[in-house]
């Protein structure tokens, strides 16, 4: 029997295909120009990097989707969202934006005001209400280890 960690990429791929299919506009039975498949932009969470999406990327490519694993510098939601938003604005056509864990907060902020983002997909991710922080959201549920896991902030040379 495979462990859960080996099944995770397979399950994530299945959920991603379903989410992308649901976000892709359906053209009726009449002959119409086909809608372009959306570009899927994947944003990794904390304690990970873009390669965590490799299995999902393979499955989406096999189904004909253009996929971008966005860089996520993990500096702050504001700066990470600005970077992702800049990437989104460079893509022509519809976008399905996907975030894992911490990146749920990032994609929520990054998609604001970007008209080609047609869907947000949260994969075991924070889905904050407007003005709510991940720390506030995490504190709502007993047993969360987020606060204890985070290191104190480190000042950057630019004052950030």
Secondary structure, 3 states (H helix, E strand, C coil): CCCHHHHHHHHHHHHHHHHHHHHCCCCCCCCCCCCCCCEEEEECCCCCCHHHHHHHHHHHHHCCCCEEEECCCCCCHHHHHHHHHHHHHCCCCCEEEEEECCHHHHHHHHCCCCCCEEEEEEECCCCCCCCCCHHHHHHCCCCCCHHHHCCCCCCCCCCC
